[in-house]
Amino acid sequence: MNTMPKHIAIIMDGNRRWAKEHGLNTKLGHKEGAENLKRLTRYANKIGLEYLTVYAFSTENWKRSEEEVGALMILFKTYLDDLTKAADTENIRIKFFGHIESLSLTLQKSIKKAIEKTKNNTGTTLCIAFNYGGRDEITKAVKEIAEDVKNGKVDIDDINENMISNHLYTKDEPDPDLLIRTSGEIRLSNFLPWQLVYTEFVFVNKYWPDFSSEDLDEAIKTYEKRNRKFGGK
Protein backbone atom coordinates (compact mmCIF):
# COMPACT_ATOMS: atom_id res chain seq x y z
CA MET A 1 0.00 0.00 0.00
CA ASN A 2 1.63 3.19 -1.22
CA THR A 3 -0.02 5.80 1.00
CA MET A 4 -1.29 3.80 3.94
CA PRO A 5 -3.47 5.93 6.22
CA LYS A 6 -2.03 6.42 9.66
CA HIS A 7 -5.39 6.53 11.40
CA ILE A 8 -8.69 4.88 10.37
CA ALA A 9 -11.98 5.54 12.17
CA ILE A 10 -14.95 3.21 11.79
CA ILE A 11 -18.64 3.63 12.56
CA MET A 12 -19.56 -0.01 13.11
CA ASP A 13 -23.18 0.07 11.99
CA GLY A 14 -25.72 -2.64 11.21
CA ASN A 15 -25.47 -5.28 13.95
CA ARG A 16 -29.20 -5.26 14.66
CA ARG A 17 -30.22 -5.34 11.01
CA TRP A 18 -27.74 -8.15 10.35
CA ALA A 19 -29.34 -10.18 13.15
CA LYS A 20 -32.84 -9.52 11.85
CA GLU A 21 -31.94 -10.62 8.31
CA HIS A 22 -30.45 -13.83 9.71
CA GLY A 23 -33.46 -14.56 11.92
CA LEU A 24 -31.46 -13.98 15.10
CA ASN A 25 -32.09 -11.86 18.17
CA THR A 26 -30.36 -8.51 18.57
CA LYS A 27 -27.92 -9.81 21.19
CA LEU A 28 -26.42 -12.26 18.72
CA GLY A 29 -25.99 -9.47 16.18
CA HIS A 30 -23.98 -7.44 18.67
CA LYS A 31 -21.98 -10.54 19.61
CA GLU A 32 -21.01 -11.17 15.99
CA GLY A 33 -20.15 -7.48 15.63
CA ALA A 34 -17.81 -7.74 18.63
CA GLU A 35 -16.14 -10.81 17.15
CA ASN A 36 -15.64 -8.96 13.88
CA LEU A 37 -13.93 -6.09 15.69
CA LYS A 38 -11.47 -8.63 17.13
CA ARG A 39 -10.74 -9.94 13.63
CA LEU A 40 -10.35 -6.51 12.08
CA THR A 41 -8.16 -5.22 14.91
CA ARG A 42 -5.79 -8.15 14.44
CA TYR A 43 -5.73 -7.51 10.70
CA ALA A 44 -5.09 -3.78 11.21
CA ASN A 45 -2.13 -4.69 13.39
CA LYS A 46 -0.89 -7.15 10.78
CA ILE A 47 -0.83 -4.53 8.00
CA GLY A 48 0.81 -1.91 10.21
CA LEU A 49 -2.05 0.52 10.83
CA GLU A 50 -1.01 2.87 13.64
CA TYR A 51 -4.45 3.90 14.94
CA LEU A 52 -7.90 2.35 14.68
CA THR A 53 -10.76 4.27 16.33
CA VAL A 54 -14.18 2.64 16.55
CA TYR A 55 -17.59 3.94 17.61
CA ALA A 56 -18.76 1.27 20.05
CA PHE A 57 -21.52 2.97 22.08
CA SER A 58 -22.83 6.52 21.76
CA THR A 59 -24.43 8.73 24.39
CA GLU A 60 -27.63 8.42 22.33
CA ASN A 61 -27.59 4.60 22.51
CA TRP A 62 -28.98 4.78 26.06
CA LYS A 63 -32.35 5.52 24.42
CA ARG A 64 -32.57 1.88 23.29
CA SER A 65 -34.53 -0.63 25.34
CA GLU A 66 -33.28 -1.40 28.84
CA GLU A 67 -32.98 -5.06 27.85
CA GLU A 68 -30.78 -4.33 24.83
CA VAL A 69 -28.55 -1.87 26.69
CA GLY A 70 -28.12 -4.31 29.59
CA ALA A 71 -27.18 -7.12 27.22
CA LEU A 72 -24.72 -4.80 25.44
CA MET A 73 -22.96 -3.90 28.69
CA ILE A 74 -22.56 -7.56 29.68
CA LEU A 75 -21.35 -8.48 26.21
CA PHE A 76 -18.91 -5.60 26.09
CA LYS A 77 -17.32 -6.51 29.42
CA THR A 78 -16.87 -10.14 28.34
CA TYR A 79 -15.52 -9.03 24.95
CA LEU A 80 -13.16 -6.51 26.54
CA ASP A 81 -11.71 -9.02 28.99
CA ASP A 82 -11.01 -11.44 26.12
CA LEU A 83 -9.65 -8.68 23.91
CA THR A 84 -7.29 -7.47 26.62
CA LYS A 85 -5.69 -10.92 26.86
CA ALA A 86 -5.33 -11.21 23.08
CA ALA A 87 -4.16 -7.62 22.60
CA ASP A 88 -1.41 -7.96 25.16
CA THR A 89 0.03 -11.04 23.45
CA GLU A 90 -0.26 -9.41 20.00
CA ASN A 91 1.32 -6.06 20.95
CA ILE A 92 -1.94 -4.07 20.49
CA ARG A 93 -2.58 -1.05 22.70
CA ILE A 94 -6.12 -0.30 23.91
CA LYS A 95 -7.40 3.19 24.75
CA PHE A 96 -10.86 4.56 25.55
CA PHE A 97 -12.63 7.87 25.39
CA GLY A 98 -16.09 9.02 26.40
CA HIS A 99 -17.98 9.31 29.70
CA ILE A 100 -16.33 6.24 31.20
CA GLU A 101 -16.87 7.46 34.76
CA SER A 102 -20.66 7.10 34.44
CA LEU A 103 -20.48 3.38 33.58
CA SER A 104 -20.83 0.58 36.13
CA LEU A 105 -17.88 0.08 38.45
CA THR A 106 -17.42 -3.45 37.09
CA LEU A 107 -17.12 -2.19 33.52
CA GLN A 108 -14.87 0.68 34.59
CA LYS A 109 -12.56 -1.86 36.23
CA SER A 110 -12.30 -3.88 32.99
CA ILE A 111 -11.63 -0.70 31.00
CA LYS A 112 -8.87 0.44 33.37
CA LYS A 113 -7.34 -3.04 33.29
CA ALA A 114 -7.32 -3.05 29.46
CA ILE A 115 -5.63 0.35 29.34
CA GLU A 116 -3.05 -0.46 32.00
CA LYS A 117 -2.18 -3.94 30.72
CA THR A 118 -1.60 -2.80 27.12
CA LYS A 119 -0.22 0.72 27.65
CA ASN A 120 3.35 -0.19 26.67
CA ASN A 121 2.44 -2.13 23.53
CA THR A 122 3.75 -0.65 20.29
CA GLY A 123 1.49 -2.13 17.62
CA THR A 124 -1.88 -0.76 16.51
CA THR A 125 -3.57 1.53 19.01
CA LEU A 126 -7.24 0.57 19.23
CA CYS A 127 -9.22 3.59 20.46
CA ILE A 128 -12.73 2.65 21.60
CA ALA A 129 -15.32 5.44 21.76
CA PHE A 130 -17.72 4.25 24.46
CA ASN A 131 -20.54 6.34 25.93
CA TYR A 132 -19.27 9.03 23.56
CA GLY A 133 -20.94 11.96 21.81
CA GLY A 134 -19.11 14.44 19.59
CA ARG A 135 -21.03 17.54 20.60
CA ASP A 136 -20.74 16.54 24.24
CA GLU A 137 -16.96 16.25 23.79
CA ILE A 138 -16.72 19.76 22.33
CA THR A 139 -18.98 21.16 25.07
CA LYS A 140 -16.70 19.61 27.69
CA ALA A 141 -13.65 21.19 26.04
CA VAL A 142 -15.30 24.63 25.92
CA LYS A 143 -16.23 24.42 29.60
CA GLU A 144 -12.66 23.49 30.57
CA ILE A 145 -11.21 26.40 28.59
CA ALA A 146 -13.84 28.78 29.98
CA GLU A 147 -12.88 27.71 33.50
CA ASP A 148 -9.22 28.44 32.73
CA VAL A 149 -10.17 31.89 31.41
CA LYS A 150 -12.26 32.53 34.52
CA ASN A 151 -9.35 31.58 36.77
CA GLY A 152 -6.91 33.75 34.84
CA LYS A 153 -4.89 30.81 33.51
CA VAL A 154 -5.73 31.58 29.86
CA ASP A 155 -6.29 34.84 28.02
CA ILE A 156 -9.31 34.75 25.77
CA ASP A 157 -7.21 35.96 22.82
CA ASP A 158 -4.98 32.90 23.19
CA ILE A 159 -7.81 30.48 22.43
CA ASN A 160 -7.19 28.77 19.09
CA GLU A 161 -7.86 25.47 17.32
CA ASN A 162 -4.83 23.83 18.86
CA MET A 163 -5.97 24.69 22.37
CA ILE A 164 -9.42 23.24 21.71
CA SER A 165 -7.90 20.07 20.22
CA ASN A 166 -5.78 19.68 23.35
CA HIS A 167 -8.95 19.60 25.49
CA LEU A 168 -10.57 16.80 23.49
CA TYR A 169 -10.46 13.09 24.36
CA THR A 170 -8.29 12.53 21.28
CA LYS A 171 -5.60 15.06 22.19
CA ASP A 172 -2.83 12.46 21.99
CA GLU A 173 -3.89 11.01 18.60
CA PRO A 174 -3.67 12.38 15.06
CA ASP A 175 -6.97 13.14 13.35
CA PRO A 176 -8.31 10.22 11.29
CA ASP A 177 -7.17 10.06 7.66
CA LEU A 178 -10.03 7.77 6.67
CA LEU A 179 -13.54 7.23 8.04
CA ILE A 180 -15.44 4.07 7.14
CA ARG A 181 -19.14 3.63 7.89
CA THR A 182 -20.84 0.32 7.28
CA SER A 183 -24.53 -0.57 6.62
CA GLY A 184 -25.06 1.93 3.79
CA GLU A 185 -25.93 4.88 6.06
CA ILE A 186 -24.37 8.18 5.00
CA ARG A 187 -24.02 10.35 8.10
CA LEU A 188 -21.64 10.88 11.03
CA SER A 189 -24.11 10.31 13.88
CA ASN A 190 -22.27 12.64 16.28
CA PHE A 191 -18.92 10.87 15.82
CA LEU A 192 -15.74 12.97 15.99
CA PRO A 193 -17.21 16.13 14.39
CA TRP A 194 -14.11 18.20 15.23
CA GLN A 195 -11.56 15.60 14.20
CA LEU A 196 -13.11 14.59 10.85
CA VAL A 197 -13.06 17.99 9.11
CA TYR A 198 -10.45 16.88 6.52
CA THR A 199 -10.93 13.13 6.74
CA GLU A 200 -11.72 11.09 3.62
CA PHE A 201 -15.04 9.20 3.86
CA VAL A 202 -15.86 5.74 2.52
CA PHE A 203 -19.40 4.38 2.96
CA VAL A 204 -19.84 0.62 2.61
CA ASN A 205 -23.16 -1.05 1.84
CA LYS A 206 -22.53 -3.99 4.18
CA TYR A 207 -23.56 -4.57 7.77
CA TRP A 208 -20.69 -4.47 10.24
CA PRO A 209 -20.61 -8.24 10.99
CA ASP A 210 -20.07 -8.85 7.25
CA PHE A 211 -17.31 -6.25 6.85
CA SER A 212 -14.12 -8.20 6.11
CA SER A 213 -10.39 -7.61 5.88
CA GLU A 214 -10.85 -7.55 2.09
CA ASP A 215 -13.37 -4.72 2.51
CA LEU A 216 -10.87 -2.85 4.64
CA ASP A 217 -8.26 -3.30 1.91
CA GLU A 218 -10.70 -1.90 -0.67
CA ALA A 219 -11.45 1.12 1.50
CA ILE A 220 -7.72 1.78 1.87
CA LYS A 221 -7.24 1.48 -1.91
CA THR A 222 -10.06 4.00 -2.41
CA TYR A 223 -8.31 6.30 0.05
CA GLU A 224 -5.02 5.95 -1.80
CA LYS A 225 -6.65 7.24 -4.99
CA ARG A 226 -7.92 10.40 -3.30
CA ASN A 227 -6.11 13.72 -3.64
CA ARG A 228 -6.17 15.26 -0.17
CA LYS A 229 -5.97 19.04 -0.52
CA PHE A 230 -6.79 20.22 3.00
CA GLY A 231 -8.47 23.33 1.63
CA GLY A 232 -5.73 24.02 -0.94
CA LYS A 233 -5.90 23.76 -4.73
C-alpha positions as CSV (number, residue, x, y, z in Angstrom):
1,M,0.0,0.0,0.0
2,N,1.6,3.2,-1.2
3,T,0.0,5.8,1.0
4,M,-1.3,3.8,3.9
5,P,-3.5,5.9,6.2
6,K,-2.0,6.4,9.7
7,H,-5.4,6.5,11.4
8,I,-8.7,4.9,10.4
9,A,-12.0,5.5,12.2
10,I,-14.9,3.2,11.8
11,I,-18.6,3.6,12.6
12,M,-19.6,0.0,13.1
13,D,-23.2,0.1,12.0
14,G,-25.7,-2.6,11.2
15,N,-25.5,-5.3,13.9
16,R,-29.2,-5.3,14.7
17,R,-30.2,-5.3,11.0
18,W,-27.7,-8.1,10.4
19,A,-29.3,-10.2,13.2
20,K,-32.8,-9.5,11.8
21,E,-31.9,-10.6,8.3
22,H,-30.4,-13.8,9.7
23,G,-33.5,-14.6,11.9
24,L,-31.5,-14.0,15.1
25,N,-32.1,-11.9,18.2
26,T,-30.4,-8.5,18.6
27,K,-27.9,-9.8,21.2
28,L,-26.4,-12.3,18.7
29,G,-26.0,-9.5,16.2
30,H,-24.0,-7.4,18.7
31,K,-22.0,-10.5,19.6
32,E,-21.0,-11.2,16.0
33,G,-20.1,-7.5,15.6
34,A,-17.8,-7.7,18.6
35,E,-16.1,-10.8,17.2
36,N,-15.6,-9.0,13.9
37,L,-13.9,-6.1,15.7
38,K,-11.5,-8.6,17.1
39,R,-10.7,-9.9,13.6
40,L,-10.4,-6.5,12.1
41,T,-8.2,-5.2,14.9
42,R,-5.8,-8.2,14.4
43,Y,-5.7,-7.5,10.7
44,A,-5.1,-3.8,11.2
45,N,-2.1,-4.7,13.4
46,K,-0.9,-7.1,10.8
47,I,-0.8,-4.5,8.0
48,G,0.8,-1.9,10.2
49,L,-2.0,0.5,10.8
50,E,-1.0,2.9,13.6
51,Y,-4.5,3.9,14.9
52,L,-7.9,2.4,14.7
53,T,-10.8,4.3,16.3
54,V,-14.2,2.6,16.6
55,Y,-17.6,3.9,17.6
56,A,-18.8,1.3,20.1
57,F,-21.5,3.0,22.1
58,S,-22.8,6.5,21.8
59,T,-24.4,8.7,24.4
60,E,-27.6,8.4,22.3
61,N,-27.6,4.6,22.5
62,W,-29.0,4.8,26.1
63,K,-32.3,5.5,24.4
64,R,-32.6,1.9,23.3
65,S,-34.5,-0.6,25.3
66,E,-33.3,-1.4,28.8
67,E,-33.0,-5.1,27.9
68,E,-30.8,-4.3,24.8
69,V,-28.5,-1.9,26.7
70,G,-28.1,-4.3,29.6
71,A,-27.2,-7.1,27.2
72,L,-24.7,-4.8,25.4
73,M,-23.0,-3.9,28.7
74,I,-22.6,-7.6,29.7
75,L,-21.4,-8.5,26.2
76,F,-18.9,-5.6,26.1
77,K,-17.3,-6.5,29.4
78,T,-16.9,-10.1,28.3
79,Y,-15.5,-9.0,25.0
80,L,-13.2,-6.5,26.5
81,D,-11.7,-9.0,29.0
82,D,-11.0,-11.4,26.1
83,L,-9.7,-8.7,23.9
84,T,-7.3,-7.5,26.6
85,K,-5.7,-10.9,26.9
86,A,-5.3,-11.2,23.1
87,A,-4.2,-7.6,22.6
88,D,-1.4,-8.0,25.2
89,T,0.0,-11.0,23.5
90,E,-0.3,-9.4,20.0
91,N,1.3,-6.1,21.0
92,I,-1.9,-4.1,20.5
93,R,-2.6,-1.0,22.7
94,I,-6.1,-0.3,23.9
95,K,-7.4,3.2,24.7
96,F,-10.9,4.6,25.6
97,F,-12.6,7.9,25.4
98,G,-16.1,9.0,26.4
99,H,-18.0,9.3,29.7
100,I,-16.3,6.2,31.2
101,E,-16.9,7.5,34.8
102,S,-20.7,7.1,34.4
103,L,-20.5,3.4,33.6
104,S,-20.8,0.6,36.1
105,L,-17.9,0.1,38.5
106,T,-17.4,-3.5,37.1
107,L,-17.1,-2.2,33.5
108,Q,-14.9,0.7,34.6
109,K,-12.6,-1.9,36.2
110,S,-12.3,-3.9,33.0
111,I,-11.6,-0.7,31.0
112,K,-8.9,0.4,33.4
113,K,-7.3,-3.0,33.3
114,A,-7.3,-3.0,29.5
115,I,-5.6,0.4,29.3
116,E,-3.0,-0.5,32.0
117,K,-2.2,-3.9,30.7
118,T,-1.6,-2.8,27.1
119,K,-0.2,0.7,27.7
120,N,3.4,-0.2,26.7
121,N,2.4,-2.1,23.5
122,T,3.8,-0.6,20.3
123,G,1.5,-2.1,17.6
124,T,-1.9,-0.8,16.5
125,T,-3.6,1.5,19.0
126,L,-7.2,0.6,19.2
127,C,-9.2,3.6,20.5
128,I,-12.7,2.7,21.6
129,A,-15.3,5.4,21.8
130,F,-17.7,4.3,24.5
131,N,-20.5,6.3,25.9
132,Y,-19.3,9.0,23.6
133,G,-20.9,12.0,21.8
134,G,-19.1,14.4,19.6
135,R,-21.0,17.5,20.6
136,D,-20.7,16.5,24.2
137,E,-17.0,16.2,23.8
138,I,-16.7,19.8,22.3
139,T,-19.0,21.2,25.1
140,K,-16.7,19.6,27.7
141,A,-13.7,21.2,26.0
142,V,-15.3,24.6,25.9
143,K,-16.2,24.4,29.6
144,E,-12.7,23.5,30.6
145,I,-11.2,26.4,28.6
146,A,-13.8,28.8,30.0
147,E,-12.9,27.7,33.5
148,D,-9.2,28.4,32.7
149,V,-10.2,31.9,31.4
150,K,-12.3,32.5,34.5
151,N,-9.3,31.6,36.8
152,G,-6.9,33.8,34.8
153,K,-4.9,30.8,33.5
154,V,-5.7,31.6,29.9
155,D,-6.3,34.8,28.0
156,I,-9.3,34.8,25.8
157,D,-7.2,36.0,22.8
158,D,-5.0,32.9,23.2
159,I,-7.8,30.5,22.4
160,N,-7.2,28.8,19.1
161,E,-7.9,25.5,17.3
162,N,-4.8,23.8,18.9
163,M,-6.0,24.7,22.4
164,I,-9.4,23.2,21.7
165,S,-7.9,20.1,20.2
166,N,-5.8,19.7,23.4
167,H,-8.9,19.6,25.5
168,L,-10.6,16.8,23.5
169,Y,-10.5,13.1,24.4
170,T,-8.3,12.5,21.3
171,K,-5.6,15.1,22.2
172,D,-2.8,12.5,22.0
173,E,-3.9,11.0,18.6
174,P,-3.7,12.4,15.1
175,D,-7.0,13.1,13.3
176,P,-8.3,10.2,11.3
177,D,-7.2,10.1,7.7
178,L,-10.0,7.8,6.7
179,L,-13.5,7.2,8.0
180,I,-15.4,4.1,7.1
181,R,-19.1,3.6,7.9
182,T,-20.8,0.3,7.3
183,S,-24.5,-0.6,6.6
184,G,-25.1,1.9,3.8
185,E,-25.9,4.9,6.1
186,I,-24.4,8.2,5.0
187,R,-24.0,10.4,8.1
188,L,-21.6,10.9,11.0
189,S,-24.1,10.3,13.9
190,N,-22.3,12.6,16.3
191,F,-18.9,10.9,15.8
192,L,-15.7,13.0,16.0
193,P,-17.2,16.1,14.4
194,W,-14.1,18.2,15.2
195,Q,-11.6,15.6,14.2
196,L,-13.1,14.6,10.9
197,V,-13.1,18.0,9.1
198,Y,-10.5,16.9,6.5
199,T,-10.9,13.1,6.7
200,E,-11.7,11.1,3.6
201,F,-15.0,9.2,3.9
202,V,-15.9,5.7,2.5
203,F,-19.4,4.4,3.0
204,V,-19.8,0.6,2.6
205,N,-23.2,-1.1,1.8
206,K,-22.5,-4.0,4.2
207,Y,-23.6,-4.6,7.8
208,W,-20.7,-4.5,10.2
209,P,-20.6,-8.2,11.0
210,D,-20.1,-8.9,7.2
211,F,-17.3,-6.3,6.9
212,S,-14.1,-8.2,6.1
213,S,-10.4,-7.6,5.9
214,E,-10.9,-7.5,2.1
215,D,-13.4,-4.7,2.5
216,L,-10.9,-2.8,4.6
217,D,-8.3,-3.3,1.9
218,E,-10.7,-1.9,-0.7
219,A,-11.5,1.1,1.5
220,I,-7.7,1.8,1.9
221,K,-7.2,1.5,-1.9
222,T,-10.1,4.0,-2.4
223,Y,-8.3,6.3,0.1
224,E,-5.0,5.9,-1.8
225,K,-6.6,7.2,-5.0
226,R,-7.9,10.4,-3.3
227,N,-6.1,13.7,-3.6
228,R,-6.2,15.3,-0.2
229,K,-6.0,19.0,-0.5
230,F,-6.8,20.2,3.0
231,G,-8.5,23.3,1.6
232,G,-5.7,24.0,-0.9
233,K,-5.9,23.8,-4.7
